[in-house]
Amino acid sequence: MTHIISEDIIQQYERDGAVCIRGAVSKAHATDLLGRIDMLISGRDDRWTTDRTGGFSDRHLWPEFPWIYEFCANTELPAIAGRLMQSSFARLFFDHIFIRDAGTAHATPWHQDRPYWPFQGRQIASVWVALAPCKAASSGLRFIRGSHAWGKTFQPVGFGEKSPSASFLGSNGSFEPMPDFDAETDRYEILSWDMQAGDAIVFGAETVHGAASNTGSAERRAAISIRYVGDDARWDPRPGTDPIVTQDKVSTQPGDAPRDDTWFPEVWHAAA
Ligand SMILES: O=C(O)CCC(=O)C(=O)O
């Protein structure tokens, strides 16, 4: 199925900083991916960053696992991201798997992604694909509507799990303290969606988002979040950013567009 990203959806993305695209991939494709991830979790293809406390989290697997690259590159996901970013292309940055078992107390704190990453620019988007049903009460992703447009950068925080994110909280920019969004519900509008496997939320790297724990649910919450960069993204490997891809690996120089096809392959191009 080809997804028509209408002008209305683009406007919604621009206004809110996040949109839900139903059936971005088929349920069968999402379920198949989760099955393969489960084999990886069970140790057949073990890796270093794996965090198995109440679930599983790992990232930047596409260079190693062709089936993850195929999901990130050869589905409609990069086209959806590229159109919503209103970019002429989408390059793949990294994939990030987030699985939270039923009953897990671990939550995702409110944060923006861009302060963690070695990029500047507004055409940077994540496509968070549900690999199993979820909603806000079962750790579905939540967004502060319109926060991408505030022109604010909030202090990155640790995710409290055995992932590299815990070690790069350093100051790599000028940050404001994160408001207590949960305490001020009358001031901020929180967006969330009830999702089925294959549904996706696309959100910008400046949009504040987080997820509650999965304590009140009997469902395992599973998602893959795929990061794409577009026209105005510029490589900015400042100290203190997440070392997912580092300067020693890439041909791209600081301040340049990420044209390194090995580390940032172009996975979609707008029709001429
Ligand atoms: O799935 C989660 O809990 C976190 C997702 C997230 O923060 C992201 O995709 O940027």
The ligand as an SDF file (V2000), in Angstrom:
LIG
                    3D

 10  9  0  0  0  0  0  0  0  0999 V2000
    9.8950    3.9820   23.2390 O   0  0  0  0  0  0  0  0  0  0  0  0
   10.3270    4.6570   24.1690 C   0  0  0  0  0  0  0  0  0  0  0  0
   10.0200    4.4610   25.3440 O   0  0  0  0  0  0  0  0  0  0  0  0
   11.2440    5.7900   23.8890 C   0  0  0  0  0  0  0  0  0  0  0  0
   11.2440    6.2200   22.4690 C   0  0  0  0  0  0  0  0  0  0  0  0
   12.0080    7.4660   22.2190 C   0  0  0  0  0  0  0  0  0  0  0  0
   12.3240    8.2020   23.1080 O   0  0  0  0  0  0  0  0  0  0  0  0
   12.3760    7.7660   20.8470 C   0  0  0  0  0  0  0  0  0  0  0  0
   12.0540    7.0060   19.9310 O   0  0  0  0  0  0  0  0  0  0  0  0
   13.0450    8.8070   20.6350 O   0  0  0  0  0  0  0  0  0  0  0  0
  1  2  2  0
  2  3  1  0
  2  4  1  0
  4  5  1  0
  5  6  1  0
  6  7  2  0
  6  8  1  0
  8  9  2  0
  8 10  1  0
M  END
$$$$
